[in-house]
Amino acid sequence: MKVLGMISGTSHDGIDAALVDFQLDGDTLRGTLLDDGTTPYDPALRARLRAVLPPAATPLAEVCALDTLIGQAFADVAGGVTDRHAGVDVVTSHGQTVFHWVEGTHALGTLQLGQPAWIAERTGASVVSDVRTRDIAVGGHGAPLVSILDILLLGSFPGVSAALNLGGISNMTVIDGGTARSAHDIGPANALLDAVVAADPEFPGGYDDGGKIAATGTVDETLLAVFLDEPYYALPTPKSTGKELFHLEYVRAAIERSGRHPATADLLATLTELTAATVARDVLAAGCDRVVASGGGCRNPHLLGRLAAALGDVAIMTTDELGAPADTKEAIAFALIGWCTMHGLPGNVTAATGAGAQRVLGTITPGRGPLELPPPRDALPRSLVLEPG
């Protein structure tokens, strides 16, 4: 079954897509990565999207418009893939998260925009979407859902592994002997760094490419202590967060409390240290032997260097070494979830999300023809082997 997975993450910079041809081989699921890449959002659409994010107040008319515009953007990307590759069976579209409703340690709702009907019309394939809500409905956080991929990829590793994602928000799944012990959102990774750069007219690129600006700065220890005093870090797991908490005004409020006035380079150095410190604290507390990282933060040598320094003897590798490109690993994960949904298999890991039960995830929008489902399966595969196409 050929499944196209698609997602735009909390950095809101573009659409990651990965086309995987899944074939069962006994208890092993073999996935051939046929196509993957990232398509940046049109600058006008990205600006419009960023303008509605918390803490902004947003009219429903704009939510409706963005639901269509993002759906059309996803459809354009999906259509490009299906034009290059015949026989795509399913598209799994995560869409674009614009709000994740959490009170204390409980997730109460989540909203992803990007109408799947546009994708179904453009590609002719059935579309699995709205993949997080079912997990929340049974008491979970709807995140991290990538844990199902982490278990299948890392389950054979000896000892304890941390599958770390460095996107807008950092999150990790702790895997011990082929079982997910726990998972949670750790805190900000690229979210605050990107917000600071985007707000500074001296750096028009929109992000700190490779951490080059941060690398020239000096960590402000007083400000770092204010950031580390965030109550979220002390909450028990499982827990989830997002840009509802970690946004530009959050940074400005912390600066005000600290009484400091750092230059942009020093502020970026401090925020990089915040990510390294919070990730390392949780990895070390879990007793992990290694970190297997993915996400856009893997392309930031300065961030990885600070993380390595904070982790000491804990080894760091990226998912590129396992056949899952770090930039599009989440898209591969949602392709896998779509495969599970079409086969009647649960896609959530209860130890990761905190859900009370496993559930088949998502809503299916039929393609142009009759909806045809493969025979349901009784159990998940034991492992996943990814290979290049």
MARBA-450152 format. One record per residue (C-alpha): x, y, z. Coordinates in steps of 0.001 Angstrom, whole numbers, plus 500000, padded with zeros to 6 digits. Each point is the difference from the previous one (the first is absolute). Layout:
BEGIN
XYZ;...
This chain:
BEGIN
500000500000500000;501393503386498971;499253502624502639;500902503672499838;500499501627503403;499822503783500332;500417502480502855;500839503594500714;501467500207503486;500100502651502692;502601502018498111;497291500770497405;502602500271497257;498779497516497436;498581496580499199;502041496840500540;498992497070497812;501179496385499794;498695497276497695;500601496519501386;499196496675498347;499170497658502912;500214496232499573;499578497404502745;502683497354500358;498818497755502821;500095502115503173;502201502610498327;498586502946498103;502329501084497235;499702503546498756;501605501268496813;500382503781500079;499013500999496475;499850503777500377;500530502558502751;500636503686500414;498799503296501426;498046502644498100;500115503459501594;496721501813500495;499357502916497698;501294503010501987;496607501711499958;498259496891501333;502635499504502681;499644503610501117;496239499608500130;500359496780501996;502445501486502480;497663502953500549;497225497778501401;502123498015502457;499788500505503768;499881502435501686;498147501671497090;496213500209499999;498761498511496733;496598500369498276;498295496844498796;499948501376496461;503812499865499949;500002496477501450;497653498903497212;502135501655497326;503210498466501308;498377496565500206;499413500237496255;503307501640499079;502085497539502009;497964497110498613;500726501235496488;503710500362500810;500103496413501270;498074498896496908;502565501659497731;502853498160501727;498126496689499977;499080500459496372;503630500537499081;500923496711501650;497149498039498408;500883501479496608;503523498578500394;498916496650501470;497067497968498743;497883497847502266;500019501991503262;497348498286502122;499618502316502980;501038503467501136;500319500688503715;499782503726500628;500782501286503463;499274503534498839;501155503066501905;499513500301503751;498748503465500940;498880499278503566;500608497253502559;497692500378502993;501662498882503229;498985500794503561;502492498855502603;500908496427499110;496887499355497913;499586500508496255;496427500959499198;500167500597496270;502182500722497004;499420501768496699;501778499259496735;499056501921496856;500206498764496411;496771498613498562;500679496430498757;497356500196497256;502360502152497922;502638497267500210;497529497259499076;498801501971496974;503521500832498796;501462496506500407;496982497710499728;501306498073503029;498272499476503330;501241502331502742;500482499256503701;499886503209502044;499178501379503471;502299497387501500;500479501490503477;496466500484501280;499077496357500618;502934499585502373;498906503110501927;496462498632500197;501289497019502013;502033502116502382;503237500438498064;501878503097498910;499794499192496302;503793500219500074;502561498780499370;498503497718497359;503390499374498395;500693497518502823;498551497133497948;502769500536497428;502632500409502717;499128496635501559;500160498127496701;503267501675498973;501860499927503315;498521496978501734;502969497774499219;502564502382501490;501572498824503261;499417501997503153;497852503139500175;499601502362497049;498531503495499799;498315500735496678;500316503782499964;498224502395497661;501358503532499749;497234501858498212;498293503161501172;499507498075503245;502382497310501249;498498496650500922;501332496549500702;498922496399500317;501947497795502411;500321496460498611;501186497107502130;500161496487498600;497605500660497146;497429501669502266;499202503667500409;500570500802503639;498801503611499749;499784502976497660;499321503704500305;500551503466498616;503101501382501691;499842503696499110;500991502470497292;502576499113497356;499707502129496855;496794501799501008;501546502768502088;503164500258497891;497938500538496854;497688502482501721;502924502153501127;501706500027496591;496750500720498153;499391503028502230;503464501521499427;500266502034496760;503790499606500052;499553496288499186;497503499821497112;500513496290499319;497297498976502500;502163497456501837;503545499512501268;501471497800497267;502188497362501652;500005501925503280;502628502356498609;498626503085501776;499597498176503311;503551498700499749;501319503586500101;498068500834503180;500581499462503698;497525498218502272;498354502372502477;499890497839503130;497569502311501811;497502499865497143;500533496257499565;499042499470503645;496740501890499401;499211497817496979;500794496816501942;497584501045502745;497074499279497636;497394497884501919;499369497765496955;503347498272500487;498979498759503447;496721498428498858;499842496188500032;499932498053496755;498228499413497721;499632503646499050;499816502100496861;500502503618499087;500399502299497022;500056503579498794;496990500711502179;502617500336502765;503328500498498238;499763503067497757;501656503402499571;498050501702502780;501127497220502332;503616500921499215;499359503704500523;498310499347503340;502975497932501186;502398502770498962;497927502512501953;500066497833503130;503735499473499730;500822503683499712;502440499141497218;500183501466496494;501959497515497885;501083500552496424;498295497671497518;503060497724499720;500182499662503797;496270499336500206;500273497259497350;502979498475501819;497945499981503204;496973498407498341;502230497360498401;501402499219503434;496426499770501332;499176497274497465;503246498127500674;499521500188503775;496355498877500052;500560497169497530;503133498766501780;498309500107503384;497169497746498845;502253497651498027;502357499530502949;497122499582502455;498657497157497821;503374498226500068;500332499926496222;503034498443498345;499554501865496723;498033502751498312;498656499440496489;499029503441498730;497839501321497186;498343503267499014;501247503301498681;502170500543503066;502297497225498735;501159502472497331;501159502428502703;503596499032500866;500158502524502837;496918498531501677;501281496439499600;503367501044501374;498467501552503108;497794496933500437;503000497673499714;501832502034502630;497021499792502348;499568496244499478;503569499029500782;500576496340499153;496556499387498463;500449499267496286;498098502028497396;499049498827496531;497315501033497524;497254497977498357;501759500479496646;502130497027501033;496844497859500259;498606500885496586;497640502711501270;501234503448498914;500007502267503049;498117502758498163;497101497786498897;499851497354502729;496655501285501279;498528499741496502;501160496373499911;498348499475503391;496682501283498706;500288497782496939;500370497108502434;496981501162502015;497961500160496795;501043496445499155;498871498919503461;496662501791499695;499215498411496651;500752496572501486;497869500599503097;503003500232502330;500523502492502836;502481502784499390;500413501412503496;502381498753502678;498303500375503365;503254500225501969;500958502926497773;496799502032499839;498389499012503300;496861498736498266;497813497513501837;499911497624497024;501415499388496548;497849501251497152;499926500013496227;500801503624499176;498561502514497605;497129500601497642;499945498598496463;498956502192497078;499352497743496990;501781500653496731;498250500273496666;499061496325499801;498318497626502445;501633499761503408;501872496699500102;501707498861503185;502471497118500219;499166497085502292;500468501054503633;503028498696501854;500063498574503509;503280501460501217;502634502600499264;503268498936498394;502890499422502396;502504502142498118;500400502377497078;502898500019497551;500294503110497816;501870499842496724;500697502590497300;497983499785496804;
